[in-house]
Amino acid sequence: MLILGCGIHELIEYGEDVGWSLGIWAIYIYKLLFEEGHLLHDKGVIGSILAVLFGYTTKMELLRFIFQVTYLVVGLALMIYAYRRR
């Protein structure tokens, strides 16, 4: 998942260099809405566990976060499907 995250980050940087416009999403692209005291902040309880396991950080881009969560959900669903008993 770390490689996926780095690839998305580079895609966003390439888009900025080329001149892609994100419109209203440009405000939220570089920050997640988790403040210092929130559980999902990377210094919080759950955030620190996610940081170790999946490379999660609150300084990541919103698009990177969406792709990593989607990848995790699809991967877990496929794994459950493959290992369930018939």
N, C-alpha and C positions, 0 to 999 in steps of 0.2 A: 504494500500500500504506500510505502514511502516513495517508491519509484513513480507510482501513479501521481502522487502529490507533487513531486518535483516536475513531472512532465506538464501538469496543469499550470503550475507556477510559470514555467518557461513559455507556455502558450499564451498566458495573460501578458507577460512581458513583451512577447513578439507582437501581440495585438496592439499594445501601446506604441511600440516603435513604428508599426505600419500605419497607425492612425485609426484603428477601429474605435467606434464610439459605443459606449455601453449605456448611454442615456442616463436614466435615473438610477440604475444599478451601480454607476461609478462611485457613488457615495459610500456604498456598503461593500465594495469589492475587497478592500484590504483590512476589514475588521469584522470580527464576530462580536455579537452584542452581549458578551459575558464580562461583567465587571470583576474586580479583584476578589470580592467575597463570594462569588457564585460557585456552586459545586462543580460546574463544568469548566471553570477557569483552570488553566494548566498548573496552578499552584494549589488548587482545591483537591479534595479527596478523590473524586471520580476523575477529574481532569488529569491528575498526576498518573493515575493508573492507565488511562487512555494514552497519555503521552509515552509511557514506557512500552505499551503493547503495540500501538499503531502509529506512532510518530505524530500524535495530535498536538496541536499548539493553538493558542488563541490568537496568535499573530498570523495565522494562515488566511488565505483568501476565501471568500464565501463560495466561489465556484469549486475550489479544491475541497472544501468541506462537504459540499453536496456530492461530488463525485466519489469521495472516499466512503461516505455513508451508503451511497447507492451500491458501490462495489462490495461493501461488507454485507449488506442485506441480500444481494443477489448471490454472493458466494456462500453465505450461510444457508440460504434456501436450497441451493444446488447440493450442498453437502448433506443436508437433512434428507433431501429426496434420494440421494445416492445410497445412503446408509440405513434408510428405514427398512424395517422387516416387512416381508410380504406375506 
